Structure formats: C-alpha cells, structure tokens
C-alpha cells in the first residue's frame, strides 16, 4: 500500500540524518572535525551545520498538523493527551536510561530529577529532548493559532512579526539572543507558523520549481556564509544579532521546500519505501542516537581516521543506517503498544464546530 505521507516521511528521514551527521562529524566539542571552517561544496554546509535538521523537523510539524487537521474539529484536551501518548513512552524510556547512567556513575539524583521537572519550561532535557518540550509548547498553542488563523487572514504573519520583535527586544536588553532563538519556542515558533503557511500556500507551491530552487539556493548559500563566519559555536559575538532573524530565514526556506515537495511529487517504489520507513522511525533515531553517536565517531576515527569533512560524512551515513533497526525495535517494544490508548481528538459529531468550550475548528484551506 502506498504511503500517502511518504513525501513527509522523506523529509523526516533527511532531518534525522542532518542531526545525526552534525553530532557524528563534530562530536560534543568539535572532534573529530572542528567546528571552524566550511566544506568546499556550499550546500554541504547544512550537514556541517546539521542543527538545521531540528528546524526542518519543526517546520514539518507545523505543516503536518495543518494538513492533518484541515477542516476538522478537535477537542483541545484530547489533542494534547494524544500527543503525550504518542511521544511520552519513548521519552520516558530515554529518561530512564539516563537515570541508569546517573546511578552507575554515582551522579547527583536530585540534580537529575530537577532537570527533568524544569525541562517542561527550560531547554534542559537530555538526548535532544529539549526540542520535544518545545513541540509540547507548540501543541498547547496550536488550537489557538488555528482559531486565530480561521478568523483573521493576517494572524500568522502578525505572530511571526511579533516573534521577531520579541527576539529583537531580548537582544536589545541582554546583548544576546541565540539561546532564546535556538532553544525555545520564542525562536522556534517561526518554523511552526511557516509550516502552517506552507500548507495554506500548497496550491501555489505545487510544481513551482523556480520558487523551490530559490529557497534551496538561499538556504545553501546562506548557511555556507554562516558556516564560514564561524557557525553555531564560533560566530563572533558582534554578529549575534543575526539570531533575531535566523529562525525566520530557516523557516521560510525549509517550509517552502516541504510544501513544494509534498505537493509536487507522488513518491513510490522501493527507494521511496525505504526512505519513508527511515522517516517513520525518525523519532526513535533522534532520541536514541545520543547514546551511541559520539562513541561511534570516536571508534571510527581511531580505527579508520576521519581527517576531513567528506570522509566523516561518508562514515556518518552507514552509522546512521545502523540506527534504523534500533529505532524499529524501540517502536515495536516501547512506542506502539501504548498507541491503542491514544484518544481520538477529532469531533465527528454533526455540527461539531458548535460543540462548545474546548473545541476548535481548524480552517478549511482553499
């Protein structure tokens, strides 16, 4: 059976590989490949700055829920509960594995549990799970975003402008905005909102290869310049104001390409199926790869040597593929069994848009 979400699963697979590659080639502290410098091929800069994969995930989230909820009425409480049931089991398992690490290393239990509790607000959850907390913040906001979008055509652009101005205010007061722009909903909201906008503009983006080419070239060259300037860790403090608009730049490019790809192609065949399967299990790849990626890179470097960016990427690909069966096993053993408890948040009653408090009708896009 053809996967009608195959194009979006392809995007998930790409995003997961970008994040994995970022951690594999650079490690935790710029080893084996230093953070400084940039690859010769400009478009490879988005692997050298693979954190862009997180932005791609978040644009995809906005697009996906706009598509999923098109013309449907949802119960807010059930929607939040359904997302917790979907994301919670593996997230709790990852927390448990981190707790085991703390126990075996005689770590600080109180600090660990404080980190888990504060992670609902602050970006401190382990294994990249800070981004899951940001997703949860978006889920809380989503019904109200959809309601505003339904009532006011200018709502989403207005929210984006407000987010940019808020980041500018943070920079004006503190002299730094990178943390807020990268680690919190105050920066990531642009990506969710542009994902929704890309769905609304799907008719215009369909087969609009010129716009897609401009978006891809802009992302590639923009991140090449960003990489040369020092990138995520080495960008001079004098240029830190760039983070006021960098989330918006990423959002425009990524969301445009998602909308174009999803509406311009009907991928099928074995290669498509393999990529879609990788994307389907990308949540497990994302959360679990932290346990192995840094040691794997050290092992490969010590035995084979990764002296340059190209060699490191060549080794990153098979290492990434080895994560797929691990993620598959995690899905079968941890994620899937609890999915039967996921509540149905779609109001299927006739006239459900008048069902009362706690129900929001998503907009039927033209």
MIGUMI-477924 format. One record per residue: residue in one letter; x, y, z of N, C-alpha, C, O in turn. Coordinates in pm, whole numbers, plus 50000, padded with zeros to 5 digits. Layout:
REM MIGUMI-477924
aXYZXYZXYZXYZ
...
***
This chain:
REM MIGUMI-477924
x500844988150000500005000050000500885012550000501845013650076
x500525021649914501315033849907501115042350031499985044150077
x502185047550084502135056250200501805070350154502615076850088
x500595075150189500205088450141500985099550209500905111150167
x501735096050313502575105750382504045103750343504935108950411
x504305096450236505675092750201506575104950185507705104850234
x506105115250118506935127150096507355133250229508505137450245
x506425133850324506745139750454507675130550533508515135350609
x507525117550517508455108250582509855109550523510835107850595
x509955112650394511265115150333511925127250401513115127050430
x511125137650426511655149550491512125146050632513185150750676
x511345137950703511755133550837513095126350831513975128850914
x513255117450734514505110050722515675119350700516735117750761
x515495129250613516565138950587516895146850713518065148750746
x515865151450785516095159150906516845150851010517765155851075
x516455138251026517125129451122518595127451084519465127351171
x518855125750954520245123850911521065136450934522225135650974
x520495148050909521215160550930521655161951076522795165551104
x520745158951169521085160051311522125149551349523095152551419
x521925137151302522885126451332524255130051277525265128251345
x524305134951154525575138251090526285149451166527495149051184
x525535159351210526075170551289526785165351414527885169851446
x526165155851483526775150451605527905140751573528885140151647
x527785133151465528815123251431530115129951388531195126051432
x530015140051303531255145751248531915155451346533135157051344
x531125161851432531705171851522531835167051666532575172951744
x531115156251702531165151951841530595162551933529845171351889
x530945161652059530415171352155531225184252158530695194752196
x532485183652118533365195352131534205197852005535345202252014
x533635195051890534375197651767535425187251737536505190651690
x535125174451764536045163451735535245151751680534215148151737
x535695145651570536995147151505537115158951407538225163051374
x536005164351361536055175551267535765188351343534705189451405
x536665198151341536465210551416535245218251366534815216751252
x534695226451455533555234751417533955245751320533135250451241
x535205249751323535665260451235535765255751091535905243751065
x535705265050998535825261650857534495257750797533475257150867
x534505255250668533295251550594533675242050482534785242750430
x532755233050443533055223850333533215231150200532715242250183
x533905224850108534135231049977532825232949902532605243349839
x531975222949907530685223649837529705231349923529375226850033
x529205242949878528385251549964527175244650026526875246850143
x526475236349948525245230450000525515220150110524615216550185
x526755215350118527105206150226527185213150360527275206550463
x527145226450359527195233950484526035230550575526135231850697
x524905226050517523755222750601523925209250670523155205950760
x524925201450630525325189750707526365193750811526365188850924
x527255202750772528255207750866527575215550979528065215851092
x526435221950947525595228651047524285220851058523195226251036
x524415208051092523275198851086522165201751184521115195351178
x522365211251275521285215351364520105220951286519005222251340
x520325224351159519225228751072518165217851064516995220751038
x518565205151085517595194351085516505196151189515365192051166
x516825202251302515815205051404514795214951349513585213351370
x515275225051279514365234851217513475228051114512285231151104
x514055218851039513275211550939512175203451006511045203150958
x512505196651117511505189251193510355198251237509195194351227
x510675210151284509645218951341508795225351232507585227251252
x509385228851120508575233251005507645222150961506475224450929
x508165210050959507365198550919506205196451016505115192750974
x506445198551145505395196951244504245206551218503075202651221
x504565219251193503525228851163502755225151037501535225951033
x503485221150933502855217150807501975204850826500845204350778
x502505194950896501815182250915500485184050988499475178450947
x500495192151095499245193651170498255202351096497045200551111
x498735211851017497815219350932497145210050831495945211350804
x497895200850777497335191250682496435181150751495355177950700
x496865176350864496115166050936494775171350987493775164150989
x494755183951030493565189651092492715197950997491765204551039
x493055197550871492315205650773490825202450778490405191050758
x490025212850804488575211450802488015202850912486855198650904
x488795200051016488325191251123488175198851255488835208951279
x487305193751336487095199351468487835190951569487715178651568
x488605197251658489375189751755489035194051897488705205551923
x489115184351987488985186952130490385189852184491285181652170
x490565201452244491895205852286492525196052383493665191852365
x491785192352488492335183452589492735170052533493805164752564
x491865164452448492175151352389493355152352293494155143052282
x493465163652224494585165452133495915165352209496845158452169
x495985172852318497205173152398497495159252454498635154752453
x496445152352503496615138952558497125129252452497975120852480
x496605130552330497035121652222498505123652188499225114052161
x498955136152190500365138752160501265133552272502375128952246
x500795134352396501575129052507501695113952497502765108352521
x500595107352462500635092852446501555088952331502245078752338
x501575096952226502425093752112503905095652145504725087252110
x504245106652210505645109952233506165105052368507365102952384
x505275103052464505685100352600506415087352626507435087452696
x505955075952572506585063152608508085062652582508855058952670
x508505066452462509935065952432510685076652510511815074452553
x510055088152528510695098952605510955094452749512035096952803
x509975087852810510155082852947511235072052950512035071653044
x511245063452849512285053152843513675059252833514615054452897
x513805069852755515095076652742515495083052875516655082452915
x514525089052943514805094453076515265083353171516185085253251
x514625071653160515005060553244516425055853217517165052653310
x516815055453091518185051553057519185061853109520275058253154
x518825074453103519705084753158519805083553309520865085953366
x518695079953374518735077653518519675066053551520415066653650
x519645055553469520545044153490521995048653479522845044253557
x522275057253383523645062553369524045070253495525175068953542
x523135078153547523415085653669523695076053784524625078353863
x522915065353796523105055653903524455048753891525165047153991
x524825044653771526075037453752527295046353770528385041453799
x527105059153752528235068353765528225075853898528995085253917
x527335071653989527225078254120526965093254104527555101454174
x526075096354012525765110353987524805116254089524415109654186
x524425128654065523555136054156522095133654118521615138854017
x521385125654201519985122454170519095134854176518235136754090
x519295143154276518435154854291518585164354172517605170054124
x519815165854125520045174454009519385168553885518855175853801
x519435155253873518825148653758517315150653757516755154253654
x516645148553871515195149953875514775164553862513725167653806
x515595173553915515305187753895515365191253746514565199053696
x516335185253677516465187553533515235182653459514765189153366
x514705171053500513515165753434512315174853456511555177553363
x512135179653578510995188153608511115201753541510155206753481
x512275207753549512455220953489512435220353337512235230453271
x512655208253281512675206753136511345209453069511295211452948
x510255209453147508965213153088508945227753046508145231852962
x509825235753105509895250053073511235253853012511275261152913
x512325248853070513665252253025514215241552931513825229852942
x515115245252840515655235452743516785227152803517945228752765
x516455218252898517485210752969517265195652963518075188153019
x516215190952898516015176452889517155170152809517625176152712
x517595158152848518725151752780518345145852644517175145352607
x519375141652569519195134852440518435143152337517695137852255
x518635156152342517935164752247516465165952273515725171552192
x516005160652388514575160952419514085174952451512875177052464
x514995184552465514555198452480513635202552365512705210452384
x513885196952246513065200352130511665194352143510715199852087
x511535183152215510215177352239509415186552330508215188052313
x510095192652429509415202352515508915214252433507815219152456
x509735218752339509305229752251508095225552168507165233452149
x508105213052120506935207752048505705208052136504625211852091
x505845204152263504705204352355504165218452372502955220552380
x505065228252379504625242152387503815245952263502815253052272
x504265241152147503535243852024502165237252025501185243351980
x502075224952075500785218052080499785225652166498595226252135
x500275231452275499385239352361498875251652287497715255452302
x499735257852207499365269852134498555266952008497805275551962
x498705254951952498155251951819496665254651806496265261251710
x495805249951898494375252651879494055267551871493175271651796
x494765275551949494515289951948495085296351821494515306051769
x496195290951772496755295751644495765292951532495525301451447
x495195280751532494235277051428492975285651435492415289551333
x492535288651558491355297051573491615311151520490765316851451
x492785316651553493125330051504493275330051353492855339451285
x493885319551300494075318351154492745317651082492605322950972
x491755311151143490435309951082489705323351079488995326550984
x489915331151185489175343751197489845355351126489185363951070
x491205355451129491935366851073492975361750974493825353651010
x492925366350851493875361850749495285366450778496255360450730
x495425377250856496745382750884497355377251013498425381551054
x496665367851078497085363351211498485357151211499325360851293
x498745347851119500045341151121501195350751091502195350651164
x501095359050986502175368850965502365378151085503495381851117
x501275381851151501375390651267502125383551381502965389651447
x501815370851403502515363351507504015362651478504835363751569
x504365360851351505785359851313506485373251337507595373551391
x505855384151298506435397451322506615399751471507645405151513
x505635395851551505745397551697506905389351753507605393951843
x507105377151700508205368851748509555375351715510465375351798
x509675380951595510925387751557511175399851647512295401951693
x510135407651671510275419351757510625415351900511395422251967
x510065404351947510365399752082511835395652092512505398852191
x512335388651991513755384851993514655397251983515715397752046
x514225407051906514995419451897515035426452033516055432152071
x513935425852105513895431952238514835424652334515525430952414
x514855411352325515775403552410517215407552379518015409552471
x517535408652252518895412552214519215426752263520325429352310
x518245435752250518475449452293518735450452443519525458952486
x518085441952521518235442452666519465434952714520195439752801
x519705422952656520765414252708522015413952621523075409952669
x521905418052494523045417352404523255403652344524225401452273
x522345394352372522455380752319521055374952303520195376752389
x520835367952192519505362052170519615347852115518595341652086
x520815342552100520975329252042520245318552124519585309952066
x520365319052255519725308752336518215308852319517605298252301
x517605320552324516155321452307515735317452166514695311152148
x516545321152067516205318351927516325303551895515515298251819
x517305296951952517555282951917516825273152008516255263351960
x516845275652138516425265452234514975266552279514495257652349
x514255277252243512925279452300511875282052192512185284152075
x510635281752236509505284252147509545298452092508935301151989
x510245307652160510295321652114511065322951983510875332651909
x511925313451954512585313151825511945303151732511815305651612
x511545291951785511025281051703509615283351652509175276751558
x508885292651714507505295051670507455299051524506485295951455
x508485306151474508525309851332508415297651243507715297751142
x509125287051282509185275051198507855267651197507415262951092
x507195266751312505865260651316504885268751232504105263051156
x504925281851246503975290451175504205290351025503255290050948
x505475290550983505735289850839505375276250783505015275250665
x505455265750864504975252750820503495253150789503055247750688
x502715259650875501275261250851501035269650727500185266450645
x501805280550713501655289050595501975281450466501315283450364
x502985272750471503325264950352502175255950311501935253850193
x501455250550411500275242550377499195251250313498575247250215
x498985263050368497985272050311498335276050168497445278550087
x499625276650138500075280750005500425268949916501125270449816
x499935257149952500345244949880499965245349733500685239749649
x498845251849700498455252749559499465260749479499775257349365
x499965271549537500975279849471502315272749464503055274349367
x502635265049566503925258149569503955245749481505025241249441
x502795240249450502745228049369503415230249234503015238949156
x504455222249207505195222749081505835236249053506205239148939
x505955244549156506605257649138508095255649163508625259249268
x508755249849065510145245949081511075258049093512135257149156
x510695269249033511535281249041511605286149186512685289649235
x510465286549253510435290949393511225281149480511965285349569
x511055268249455511795258149531513295259649511514065258149605
x513705262449388515125264149359515685276349432516785275849487
x514915287249433515355299249506515495296149654516465300449718
x514525288849711514585285349853515795276649884516495278949982
x516035266649799517155257549822518495264749809519385262849892
x518635273049706519885280549686520115290349800521235291949847
x519045296949844519175306549954519615299550082520495304550153
x519015288050112519415280550230520865275950219521645277450313
x521205270450104522565265250086523615276050098524585274550172
x523435286950024524425297750027524405305250160525445309450211
x523205306750216523105313550345523825306050454524535311950536
x523665292950456524355285250560525825283250528526625280950619
x526185284250403527615284050369528295296450426529375295550484
x527655308050408528205320450464528215319950616529175324450680
x527145314450675527075313050821528185303850872528805306650974
x528435292950799529475283450836530865289850829531675288150920
x531115297150722532415303950706532645314150819533765315850868
x531555320750859531665330950963531905325051101532195332451196
x531795312051113532045305651242530975295851283531225287051366
x529765297251225528725287651252528125288851391528255299051458
x527465278151433526685278151556527525281651679527085289251764
x528725276051687529535277751808530585288751798531045293851900
x530975292351675532115301351661531755314951601532645322951575
x530465317551578530085330451521530465341651617530115341051735
x531175351951569531615362751660530435369451729529355370951671
x530635373451853529565379551931529045392351866527905396251887
x529905398951787529475411351721528395408751617527675417951578
x528295396251571527285392651471526105385151533525285379551461
x526025384951665524995376951731523585381651701522635374051718
x523445394051655522105399151622521475391051508520265391551488
x522295383851435521775375351327520715365751378519795362251305
x520825361551506519865351951561518475357851578517535350551605
x518335370751563516995376751567516165371751449514975369051463
x516815370451333516085366851211516465353151156515825348351062
x517495346851211517915333851158516815323451165516645316051068
x516045322451275514935312651275513925315251163513355305851108
x513705327851131512775331351024513335327350889512615322050804
x514625329750868515285325950743515185310750723514835306050615
x515505303350828515395288750818513965284550788513725275850705
x513025290850857511625287150843511115289350701510415280850646
x511455300650642510995303550506511525293050409510775287550328
x512835290350417513435280750324512915266650344512515260150248
x512925261850468512525248050496511035245850466510675235950404
x510185255050511508755253350490508405253850341507545246350295
x509055262650267508815263350122509145250150055508375245349972
x510275244450090510675231850027509775220350069509515211349989
x509295220450192508365209950236507065210850157506575200850104
x506505222950149505265224650075505395221149928504495215249869
x506535224849870506785221649728506925206549708506305200949618
x507715200049790507975185849772506725177449795506445168149720
x505975180849899504785172949932503705173949826502935164549807
x503635185149757502545187349661502965186049516502125187149426
x504245183649492504725182849353505035168649309505195166049190
x505135159449404505565145849370504695135549444504145138249550
x504595123849384503945112449448504965101149454504915091949373
x505875101849548506975092249552506495078049573505605075449654
x507075068849499506735054649511507915046249466508865051449406
x507865033549495508965024649461509755020749585509485025649695
x510725012049566511465006649680512305017249752512355017549875
x512955025849674513765036249737512895045349822513245048949934
x511735049049767510805057349842510345050349969510255056650075
x510055037449959509595029950075510655029350184510345030450303
x511905027650143512995027050240513165040550310513275041150433
x513165051250232513295064650290512105067850382512275073650489
x510905063750338509715066150421509795058450552509385063450656
x510315046150546510455038250669511435044750765511195045350885
x512535049850711513505056950796512845069050860513045071750979
x512065076450780511365087950835510355084250941510185091351039
x509675072950920508675068451016509295065551152508675068151255
x510505060351152511195056951277512155068051323512995065851409
x512015079951264512975090551292512905095451436513915100251489
x511755094351500511655098751639512595090551727513305095951812
x512585077451706513485068851781514945071451746515805071551834
x515215073551618516595076651578517065089251647518185089951697
x516195099251649516565112251708516885110951857517925115751902
x516005104651933516215103952078517295094152120517995096552218
x517455083252046518355072552089519775074152037520705068352094
x519965081751932521305082351874522315088851968523525086551954
x521845096852063522755103352158523535093152242524635096052289
x522955081452261523625071352344524835065252275525725059852340
x524875066252141525925059052068526735067651973527865063951938
x526195079051928526795086051815528215091051845529085090151758
x528455096151964529775101751994530825090752006531955092351960
x530465079652070531395068452082531645062051946532755057651916
x530595061351863530755055751729531735063951648532585058451578
x531625077151656532535085851582533965084151631534895083751550
x534145083051762535485081151817536075067751771537265066851740
x535225057451768535705044251725536135044551578537215039751543
x535295050251494535615050851351536875059051329537735055351248
x536985070151399538155078851381539435071751426540465072951360
x539375064551536540585057951588541015046251501542205042951497
x540065039751431540405028051351540605031251202541395024651135
x539895041251152539955044051009540425058250978540935060850869
x540255067151073540665080951052539625088850977539185084850869
x539215100051032538295109150964538975122850963538725131351048
x539835124550864540685136450862540015148550799540525159750812
x538895146650731538245157950667536735156150667536215145450700
x536045166550629534585166650633533975155750545533075148550589
x534465154550421533875144950327533995130650378533045122850368
x535155127150431535355113750486534415111350604533825100550616
x534265121250689533395119850805531945117550763531255109250822
x531465124950663530095123150615529915109250555528875102850573
x530945104450482530875091150422530715080350528530015070550506
x531355081950644531205072450753529895074750830529335065350888
x529425087050830528195090050904526995082850846526095078850921
x526945081250714525785075050650525565060650696524465057450742
x526555051550686526305037950735526055037450885525265029250933
x526705046350961526445046851105524995050751131524345045351221
x524485060051053523095064151065522145052551032521165050451102
x522455045250926521585034050887521545023250993520545016151006
x522615021851069522625011951178521675015951291521305007551373
x521295028551296520335032951397518915028851363518065028451451
x518645025951236517275023051195516715010551263515625011351318
x517414999151263516854987551334516694989751483515794984151545
x517554997951542517415001151685516135009051707515385006451801
x515885018751620514665026751631513435018251603512395020051666
x513555008951509512434999851479512084991551601510914990151636
x513094986251666512864978151786512234986551897511324981851967
x512704998751914512135007652015510675010651985509845011352076
x510355012351857508965015051820508085003151853507005004651912
x508534991251815507734979151837507574976051986506504971852030
x508634978052063508614973952203508094984652298507514981452402
x508304997452263508005008152358506895017352309505975020552384
x506975021752184506025031652135504685025652095503645030352139
x504715015452011503485010151952502505004252053501305006852041
x502964996452152501994990152243501044999952312499904996452340
x501495012052338500665021652411499815030452320499005038452367
x499995028852188499245037552097497755034652097496945043052057
x497385022552143495955019452149495215027752254493985028452254
x495975034052343495375042652445495285057252400494805065752475
x495725060052281495715073852232494265078052204493595071652123
x493785088552269492385092552250492145098552112493045104452052
x490935096952065490525102851938490135117351965489145119952034
x490905126851911490645140951940489825147751831489575159751839
x489395140151728488575145851622487105144951662486615134151695
x486405156251658484975156351686484225152251561484175159651463
x483645140451564482975135051445481465137451447480755133151356
x480975144351550479545147251559479155157751456479935166851426
x477965156551404477475166551308477345179951379476825180751491
x477805190451314477765203551375478735205151489478515213051581
x479825197751484480785197651593481435211051617481965213451725
x481405220051517482045232851537481295241351642481815251351690
x480065237251675479345244051782479315235651910478435237451994
x480255226651922480215217152034480555223352167480385216852270
x481035235552169481235242252297482685244352332483565243052247
x482925247652458484255250752508485155238652492484745227152511
x486405241452456487375230652440487415224852301488125215152277
x486645230752209486635225852071487025237251978486455248151985
x487985234651890488425244651792488285238351655488685226951635
x487725245751560487635240551424488805245851343489005257951331
x489575236651287490685240851202490155245751069489095241451024
x490875254651008490415261150886490475251650767491435244050750
x489455252350684489455245350558490185254150457489655264150411
x491425250250424492215258450331491665257150190491165246450155
x491735267650108491235267149972492035257849884491735256349765
***
